[in-house]
Amino acid sequence: MEKTKNFLNWKQISLELSGSDNSIRKNKIPKKYERKVNRLIKLVELWLKWVK
């Protein structure tokens, strides 16, 4: 999971979900966005397995 978190562009994720570039960070995901971010992480993990 940590490898996936390093892979993501957190500034862009924060902009897309909250409209602010620093609301969501790798080490601080507000409860409001936690479900969407966790889903994204799972999808990226699946993709990373697939490309290997």
mmJSON file of the N, C-alpha and C atoms, coordinates in Angstrom:
{"data_MODEL":{"atom_site":{
"group_PDB":["ATOM","ATOM","ATOM","ATOM","ATOM","ATOM","ATOM","ATOM","ATOM","ATOM","ATOM","ATOM","ATOM","ATOM","ATOM","ATOM","ATOM","ATOM","ATOM","ATOM","ATOM","ATOM","ATOM","ATOM","ATOM","ATOM","ATOM","ATOM","ATOM","ATOM","ATOM","ATOM","ATOM","ATOM","ATOM","ATOM","ATOM","ATOM","ATOM","ATOM","ATOM","ATOM","ATOM","ATOM","ATOM","ATOM","ATOM","ATOM","ATOM","ATOM","ATOM","ATOM","ATOM","ATOM","ATOM","ATOM","ATOM","ATOM","ATOM","ATOM","ATOM","ATOM","ATOM","ATOM","ATOM","ATOM","ATOM","ATOM","ATOM","ATOM","ATOM","ATOM","ATOM","ATOM","ATOM","ATOM","ATOM","ATOM","ATOM","ATOM","ATOM","ATOM","ATOM","ATOM","ATOM","ATOM","ATOM","ATOM","ATOM","ATOM","ATOM","ATOM","ATOM","ATOM","ATOM","ATOM","ATOM","ATOM","ATOM","ATOM","ATOM","ATOM","ATOM","ATOM","ATOM","ATOM","ATOM","ATOM","ATOM","ATOM","ATOM","ATOM","ATOM","ATOM","ATOM","ATOM","ATOM","ATOM","ATOM","ATOM","ATOM","ATOM","ATOM","ATOM","ATOM","ATOM","ATOM","ATOM","ATOM","ATOM","ATOM","ATOM","ATOM","ATOM","ATOM","ATOM","ATOM","ATOM","ATOM","ATOM","ATOM","ATOM","ATOM","ATOM","ATOM","ATOM","ATOM","ATOM","ATOM","ATOM","ATOM","ATOM","ATOM","ATOM","ATOM","ATOM"],
"id":[1,2,3,4,5,6,7,8,9,10,11,12,13,14,15,16,17,18,19,20,21,22,23,24,25,26,27,28,29,30,31,32,33,34,35,36,37,38,39,40,41,42,43,44,45,46,47,48,49,50,51,52,53,54,55,56,57,58,59,60,61,62,63,64,65,66,67,68,69,70,71,72,73,74,75,76,77,78,79,80,81,82,83,84,85,86,87,88,89,90,91,92,93,94,95,96,97,98,99,100,101,102,103,104,105,106,107,108,109,110,111,112,113,114,115,116,117,118,119,120,121,122,123,124,125,126,127,128,129,130,131,132,133,134,135,136,137,138,139,140,141,142,143,144,145,146,147,148,149,150,151,152,153,154,155,156],
"type_symbol":["N","C","C","N","C","C","N","C","C","N","C","C","N","C","C","N","C","C","N","C","C","N","C","C","N","C","C","N","C","C","N","C","C","N","C","C","N","C","C","N","C","C","N","C","C","N","C","C","N","C","C","N","C","C","N","C","C","N","C","C","N","C","C","N","C","C","N","C","C","N","C","C","N","C","C","N","C","C","N","C","C","N","C","C","N","C","C","N","C","C","N","C","C","N","C","C","N","C","C","N","C","C","N","C","C","N","C","C","N","C","C","N","C","C","N","C","C","N","C","C","N","C","C","N","C","C","N","C","C","N","C","C","N","C","C","N","C","C","N","C","C","N","C","C","N","C","C","N","C","C","N","C","C","N","C","C"],
"label_atom_id":["N","CA","C","N","CA","C","N","CA","C","N","CA","C","N","CA","C","N","CA","C","N","CA","C","N","CA","C","N","CA","C","N","CA","C","N","CA","C","N","CA","C","N","CA","C","N","CA","C","N","CA","C","N","CA","C","N","CA","C","N","CA","C","N","CA","C","N","CA","C","N","CA","C","N","CA","C","N","CA","C","N","CA","C","N","CA","C","N","CA","C","N","CA","C","N","CA","C","N","CA","C","N","CA","C","N","CA","C","N","CA","C","N","CA","C","N","CA","C","N","CA","C","N","CA","C","N","CA","C","N","CA","C","N","CA","C","N","CA","C","N","CA","C","N","CA","C","N","CA","C","N","CA","C","N","CA","C","N","CA","C","N","CA","C","N","CA","C","N","CA","C","N","CA","C","N","CA","C","N","CA","C"],
"label_alt_id":[null,null,null,null,null,null,null,null,null,null,null,null,null,null,null,null,null,null,null,null,null,null,null,null,null,null,null,null,null,null,null,null,null,null,null,null,null,null,null,null,null,null,null,null,null,null,null,null,null,null,null,null,null,null,null,null,null,null,null,null,null,null,null,null,null,null,null,null,null,null,null,null,null,null,null,null,null,null,null,null,null,null,null,null,null,null,null,null,null,null,null,null,null,null,null,null,null,null,null,null,null,null,null,null,null,null,null,null,null,null,null,null,null,null,null,null,null,null,null,null,null,null,null,null,null,null,null,null,null,null,null,null,null,null,null,null,null,null,null,null,null,null,null,null,null,null,null,null,null,null,null,null,null,null,null,null],
"label_comp_id":["MET","MET","MET","GLU","GLU","GLU","LYS","LYS","LYS","THR","THR","THR","LYS","LYS","LYS","ASN","ASN","ASN","PHE","PHE","PHE","LEU","LEU","LEU","ASN","ASN","ASN","TRP","TRP","TRP","LYS","LYS","LYS","GLN","GLN","GLN","ILE","ILE","ILE","SER","SER","SER","LEU","LEU","LEU","GLU","GLU","GLU","LEU","LEU","LEU","SER","SER","SER","GLY","GLY","GLY","SER","SER","SER","ASP","ASP","ASP","ASN","ASN","ASN","SER","SER","SER","ILE","ILE","ILE","ARG","ARG","ARG","LYS","LYS","LYS","ASN","ASN","ASN","LYS","LYS","LYS","ILE","ILE","ILE","PRO","PRO","PRO","LYS","LYS","LYS","LYS","LYS","LYS","TYR","TYR","TYR","GLU","GLU","GLU","ARG","ARG","ARG","LYS","LYS","LYS","VAL","VAL","VAL","ASN","ASN","ASN","ARG","ARG","ARG","LEU","LEU","LEU","ILE","ILE","ILE","LYS","LYS","LYS","LEU","LEU","LEU","VAL","VAL","VAL","GLU","GLU","GLU","LEU","LEU","LEU","TRP","TRP","TRP","LEU","LEU","LEU","LYS","LYS","LYS","TRP","TRP","TRP","VAL","VAL","VAL","LYS","LYS","LYS"],
"label_asym_id":["A","A","A","A","A","A","A","A","A","A","A","A","A","A","A","A","A","A","A","A","A","A","A","A","A","A","A","A","A","A","A","A","A","A","A","A","A","A","A","A","A","A","A","A","A","A","A","A","A","A","A","A","A","A","A","A","A","A","A","A","A","A","A","A","A","A","A","A","A","A","A","A","A","A","A","A","A","A","A","A","A","A","A","A","A","A","A","A","A","A","A","A","A","A","A","A","A","A","A","A","A","A","A","A","A","A","A","A","A","A","A","A","A","A","A","A","A","A","A","A","A","A","A","A","A","A","A","A","A","A","A","A","A","A","A","A","A","A","A","A","A","A","A","A","A","A","A","A","A","A","A","A","A","A","A","A"],
"label_entity_id":["1","1","1","1","1","1","1","1","1","1","1","1","1","1","1","1","1","1","1","1","1","1","1","1","1","1","1","1","1","1","1","1","1","1","1","1","1","1","1","1","1","1","1","1","1","1","1","1","1","1","1","1","1","1","1","1","1","1","1","1","1","1","1","1","1","1","1","1","1","1","1","1","1","1","1","1","1","1","1","1","1","1","1","1","1","1","1","1","1","1","1","1","1","1","1","1","1","1","1","1","1","1","1","1","1","1","1","1","1","1","1","1","1","1","1","1","1","1","1","1","1","1","1","1","1","1","1","1","1","1","1","1","1","1","1","1","1","1","1","1","1","1","1","1","1","1","1","1","1","1","1","1","1","1","1","1"],
"label_seq_id":[1,1,1,2,2,2,3,3,3,4,4,4,5,5,5,6,6,6,7,7,7,8,8,8,9,9,9,10,10,10,11,11,11,12,12,12,13,13,13,14,14,14,15,15,15,16,16,16,17,17,17,18,18,18,19,19,19,20,20,20,21,21,21,22,22,22,23,23,23,24,24,24,25,25,25,26,26,26,27,27,27,28,28,28,29,29,29,30,30,30,31,31,31,32,32,32,33,33,33,34,34,34,35,35,35,36,36,36,37,37,37,38,38,38,39,39,39,40,40,40,41,41,41,42,42,42,43,43,43,44,44,44,45,45,45,46,46,46,47,47,47,48,48,48,49,49,49,50,50,50,51,51,51,52,52,52],
"pdbx_PDB_ins_code":[null,null,null,null,null,null,null,null,null,null,null,null,null,null,null,null,null,null,null,null,null,null,null,null,null,null,null,null,null,null,null,null,null,null,null,null,null,null,null,null,null,null,null,null,null,null,null,null,null,null,null,null,null,null,null,null,null,null,null,null,null,null,null,null,null,null,null,null,null,null,null,null,null,null,null,null,null,null,null,null,null,null,null,null,null,null,null,null,null,null,null,null,null,null,null,null,null,null,null,null,null,null,null,null,null,null,null,null,null,null,null,null,null,null,null,null,null,null,null,null,null,null,null,null,null,null,null,null,null,null,null,null,null,null,null,null,null,null,null,null,null,null,null,null,null,null,null,null,null,null,null,null,null,null,null,null],
"Cartn_x":[0.826,0.0,0.872,1.994,2.867,3.429,3.746,4.247,3.183,1.947,0.844,0.679,0.784,0.644,1.737,2.931,4.021,3.791,3.056,2.788,1.794,0.909,-0.176,0.249,-0.411,-0.218,-1.252,-0.847,-1.775,-2.316,-1.525,-1.994,-3.166,-3.055,-4.121,-5.357,-5.164,-6.29,-7.049,-6.31,-6.931,-7.706,-7.13,-7.829,-9.121,-9.075,-10.251,-11.379,-11.031,-12.057,-12.532,-11.613,-11.987,-11.925,-11.249,-11.093,-9.908,-9.242,-8.064,-6.869,-5.693,-4.536,-3.843,-4.311,-3.653,-4.609,-5.827,-6.789,-6.531,-6.112,-5.86,-4.382,-3.743,-2.329,-2.126,-0.952,-0.646,-0.828,-0.435,-0.503,-1.731,-2.554,-3.742,-4.892,-5.778,-6.951,-8.181,-8.853,-10.048,-11.106,-11.82,-12.845,-13.845,-14.141,-15.086,-14.665,-13.349,-12.834,-12.207,-12.17,-11.472,-11.976,-13.274,-13.848,-13.412,-13.473,-13.088,-11.596,-10.796,-9.344,-8.956,-9.563,-9.268,-9.648,-10.747,-11.162,-10.141,-9.674,-8.655,-7.375,-6.962,-5.753,-5.892,-7.051,-7.284,-7.227,-7.806,-7.775,-6.357,-5.58,-4.195,-3.375,-3.615,-2.915,-3.217,-4.48,-4.843,-4.143,-4.097,-3.439,-1.944,-1.312,0.112,0.407,-0.471,-0.304,-0.456,-1.381,-1.67,-0.527,0.139,1.197,2.522,2.63,3.882,3.934],
"Cartn_y":[-1.195,0.0,1.261,1.22,2.393,2.707,1.671,1.875,2.592,2.206,2.829,4.283,4.554,5.93,6.824,6.281,7.06,7.287,6.416,6.463,7.57,7.903,8.839,10.304,11.143,12.59,13.172,13.349,13.75,15.151,16.03,17.402,17.384,16.584,16.508,15.798,14.767,14.083,15.062,15.84,16.831,17.873,18.345,19.319,18.749,17.527,16.896,16.667,16.215,15.865,17.053,17.924,18.98,20.389,20.544,21.873,22.641,22.07,22.677,21.748,22.331,21.486,20.916,21.237,20.691,20.114,19.828,19.249,17.769,17.062,15.627,15.405,14.718,14.414,12.929,12.448,11.026,10.555,11.37,10.992,11.519,12.285,12.876,12.903,11.939,11.861,12.135,13.268,13.563,12.477,12.22,11.174,11.348,12.595,12.902,12.279,12.182,11.689,10.297,9.753,8.495,7.342,7.228,6.127,6.196,7.385,7.556,7.316,7.822,7.662,6.198,5.505,4.08,3.266,3.626,2.943,3.187,4.408,4.737,3.946,3.857,3.111,1.651,1.056,-0.347,-0.542,0.387,0.29,0.42,1.317,1.481,0.242,-0.349,-1.578,-2.703,-2.823,-3.83,-3.562,-2.317,-1.944,-2.249,-1.937,-2.209,-3.709,-4.54,-5.996,-6.444,-5.835,-6.21,-5.868,-4.744,-4.313,-5.048,-5.802,-6.543,-7.829],
"Cartn_z":[0.0,0.0,0.0,0.71,0.761,-0.622,-1.389,-2.749,-3.588,-3.412,-4.141,-3.716,-2.434,-1.944,-2.519,-2.701,-3.292,-4.781,-5.409,-6.844,-7.207,-6.288,-6.573,-6.486,-7.261,-7.239,-6.271,-5.029,-3.973,-4.159,-4.719,-4.965,-5.946,-7.006,-8.004,-7.442,-6.651,-6.017,-5.129,-4.356,-3.48,-4.281,-5.373,-6.219,-6.787,-7.264,-7.882,-6.873,-5.681,-4.698,-3.861,-3.477,-2.543,-3.118,-4.243,-4.813,-4.235,-3.271,-2.653,-2.867,-3.086,-3.38,-2.148,-0.957,0.234,1.268,0.894,1.839,2.087,1.043,1.133,0.89,1.845,1.721,1.967,1.579,1.732,3.174,4.128,5.543,6.263,5.57,6.202,5.202,5.319,4.453,5.316,5.107,5.9,5.733,6.798,6.814,5.664,5.308,4.238,2.901,2.659,1.378,1.482,2.67,2.925,2.041,1.883,1.104,-0.369,-0.956,-2.358,-2.552,-1.641,-1.755,-1.579,-0.629,-0.435,-1.668,-2.303,-3.531,-4.642,-4.754,-5.75,-5.495,-4.242,-3.892,-4.285,-4.013,-4.381,-5.891,-6.636,-8.096,-8.64,-8.072,-8.508,-8.158,-6.997,-6.623,-7.609,-8.006,-9.002,-10.328,-10.729,-11.976,-11.918,-10.787,-10.64,-10.727,-10.182,-10.303,-11.729,-12.436,-13.816,-14.763,-14.562,-15.467,-15.257,-14.194,-13.941,-14.699],
"occupancy":[1.0,1.0,1.0,1.0,1.0,1.0,1.0,1.0,1.0,1.0,1.0,1.0,1.0,1.0,1.0,1.0,1.0,1.0,1.0,1.0,1.0,1.0,1.0,1.0,1.0,1.0,1.0,1.0,1.0,1.0,1.0,1.0,1.0,1.0,1.0,1.0,1.0,1.0,1.0,1.0,1.0,1.0,1.0,1.0,1.0,1.0,1.0,1.0,1.0,1.0,1.0,1.0,1.0,1.0,1.0,1.0,1.0,1.0,1.0,1.0,1.0,1.0,1.0,1.0,1.0,1.0,1.0,1.0,1.0,1.0,1.0,1.0,1.0,1.0,1.0,1.0,1.0,1.0,1.0,1.0,1.0,1.0,1.0,1.0,1.0,1.0,1.0,1.0,1.0,1.0,1.0,1.0,1.0,1.0,1.0,1.0,1.0,1.0,1.0,1.0,1.0,1.0,1.0,1.0,1.0,1.0,1.0,1.0,1.0,1.0,1.0,1.0,1.0,1.0,1.0,1.0,1.0,1.0,1.0,1.0,1.0,1.0,1.0,1.0,1.0,1.0,1.0,1.0,1.0,1.0,1.0,1.0,1.0,1.0,1.0,1.0,1.0,1.0,1.0,1.0,1.0,1.0,1.0,1.0,1.0,1.0,1.0,1.0,1.0,1.0,1.0,1.0,1.0,1.0,1.0,1.0],
"B_iso_or_equiv":[0.0,0.0,0.0,0.0,0.0,0.0,0.0,0.0,0.0,0.0,0.0,0.0,0.0,0.0,0.0,0.0,0.0,0.0,0.0,0.0,0.0,0.0,0.0,0.0,0.0,0.0,0.0,0.0,0.0,0.0,0.0,0.0,0.0,0.0,0.0,0.0,0.0,0.0,0.0,0.0,0.0,0.0,0.0,0.0,0.0,0.0,0.0,0.0,0.0,0.0,0.0,0.0,0.0,0.0,0.0,0.0,0.0,0.0,0.0,0.0,0.0,0.0,0.0,0.0,0.0,0.0,0.0,0.0,0.0,0.0,0.0,0.0,0.0,0.0,0.0,0.0,0.0,0.0,0.0,0.0,0.0,0.0,0.0,0.0,0.0,0.0,0.0,0.0,0.0,0.0,0.0,0.0,0.0,0.0,0.0,0.0,0.0,0.0,0.0,0.0,0.0,0.0,0.0,0.0,0.0,0.0,0.0,0.0,0.0,0.0,0.0,0.0,0.0,0.0,0.0,0.0,0.0,0.0,0.0,0.0,0.0,0.0,0.0,0.0,0.0,0.0,0.0,0.0,0.0,0.0,0.0,0.0,0.0,0.0,0.0,0.0,0.0,0.0,0.0,0.0,0.0,0.0,0.0,0.0,0.0,0.0,0.0,0.0,0.0,0.0,0.0,0.0,0.0,0.0,0.0,0.0],
"pdbx_formal_charge":[null,null,null,null,null,null,null,null,null,null,null,null,null,null,null,null,null,null,null,null,null,null,null,null,null,null,null,null,null,null,null,null,null,null,null,null,null,null,null,null,null,null,null,null,null,null,null,null,null,null,null,null,null,null,null,null,null,null,null,null,null,null,null,null,null,null,null,null,null,null,null,null,null,null,null,null,null,null,null,null,null,null,null,null,null,null,null,null,null,null,null,null,null,null,null,null,null,null,null,null,null,null,null,null,null,null,null,null,null,null,null,null,null,null,null,null,null,null,null,null,null,null,null,null,null,null,null,null,null,null,null,null,null,null,null,null,null,null,null,null,null,null,null,null,null,null,null,null,null,null,null,null,null,null,null,null],
"auth_seq_id":[1,1,1,2,2,2,3,3,3,4,4,4,5,5,5,6,6,6,7,7,7,8,8,8,9,9,9,10,10,10,11,11,11,12,12,12,13,13,13,14,14,14,15,15,15,16,16,16,17,17,17,18,18,18,19,19,19,20,20,20,21,21,21,22,22,22,23,23,23,24,24,24,25,25,25,26,26,26,27,27,27,28,28,28,29,29,29,30,30,30,31,31,31,32,32,32,33,33,33,34,34,34,35,35,35,36,36,36,37,37,37,38,38,38,39,39,39,40,40,40,41,41,41,42,42,42,43,43,43,44,44,44,45,45,45,46,46,46,47,47,47,48,48,48,49,49,49,50,50,50,51,51,51,52,52,52],
"auth_comp_id":["MET","MET","MET","GLU","GLU","GLU","LYS","LYS","LYS","THR","THR","THR","LYS","LYS","LYS","ASN","ASN","ASN","PHE","PHE","PHE","LEU","LEU","LEU","ASN","ASN","ASN","TRP","TRP","TRP","LYS","LYS","LYS","GLN","GLN","GLN","ILE","ILE","ILE","SER","SER","SER","LEU","LEU","LEU","GLU","GLU","GLU","LEU","LEU","LEU","SER","SER","SER","GLY","GLY","GLY","SER","SER","SER","ASP","ASP","ASP","ASN","ASN","ASN","SER","SER","SER","ILE","ILE","ILE","ARG","ARG","ARG","LYS","LYS","LYS","ASN","ASN","ASN","LYS","LYS","LYS","ILE","ILE","ILE","PRO","PRO","PRO","LYS","LYS","LYS","LYS","LYS","LYS","TYR","TYR","TYR","GLU","GLU","GLU","ARG","ARG","ARG","LYS","LYS","LYS","VAL","VAL","VAL","ASN","ASN","ASN","ARG","ARG","ARG","LEU","LEU","LEU","ILE","ILE","ILE","LYS","LYS","LYS","LEU","LEU","LEU","VAL","VAL","VAL","GLU","GLU","GLU","LEU","LEU","LEU","TRP","TRP","TRP","LEU","LEU","LEU","LYS","LYS","LYS","TRP","TRP","TRP","VAL","VAL","VAL","LYS","LYS","LYS"],
"auth_asym_id":["A","A","A","A","A","A","A","A","A","A","A","A","A","A","A","A","A","A","A","A","A","A","A","A","A","A","A","A","A","A","A","A","A","A","A","A","A","A","A","A","A","A","A","A","A","A","A","A","A","A","A","A","A","A","A","A","A","A","A","A","A","A","A","A","A","A","A","A","A","A","A","A","A","A","A","A","A","A","A","A","A","A","A","A","A","A","A","A","A","A","A","A","A","A","A","A","A","A","A","A","A","A","A","A","A","A","A","A","A","A","A","A","A","A","A","A","A","A","A","A","A","A","A","A","A","A","A","A","A","A","A","A","A","A","A","A","A","A","A","A","A","A","A","A","A","A","A","A","A","A","A","A","A","A","A","A"],
"auth_atom_id":["N","CA","C","N","CA","C","N","CA","C","N","CA","C","N","CA","C","N","CA","C","N","CA","C","N","CA","C","N","CA","C","N","CA","C","N","CA","C","N","CA","C","N","CA","C","N","CA","C","N","CA","C","N","CA","C","N","CA","C","N","CA","C","N","CA","C","N","CA","C","N","CA","C","N","CA","C","N","CA","C","N","CA","C","N","CA","C","N","CA","C","N","CA","C","N","CA","C","N","CA","C","N","CA","C","N","CA","C","N","CA","C","N","CA","C","N","CA","C","N","CA","C","N","CA","C","N","CA","C","N","CA","C","N","CA","C","N","CA","C","N","CA","C","N","CA","C","N","CA","C","N","CA","C","N","CA","C","N","CA","C","N","CA","C","N","CA","C","N","CA","C","N","CA","C","N","CA","C","N","CA","C"],
"pdbx_PDB_model_num":[1,1,1,1,1,1,1,1,1,1,1,1,1,1,1,1,1,1,1,1,1,1,1,1,1,1,1,1,1,1,1,1,1,1,1,1,1,1,1,1,1,1,1,1,1,1,1,1,1,1,1,1,1,1,1,1,1,1,1,1,1,1,1,1,1,1,1,1,1,1,1,1,1,1,1,1,1,1,1,1,1,1,1,1,1,1,1,1,1,1,1,1,1,1,1,1,1,1,1,1,1,1,1,1,1,1,1,1,1,1,1,1,1,1,1,1,1,1,1,1,1,1,1,1,1,1,1,1,1,1,1,1,1,1,1,1,1,1,1,1,1,1,1,1,1,1,1,1,1,1,1,1,1,1,1,1]
}}}
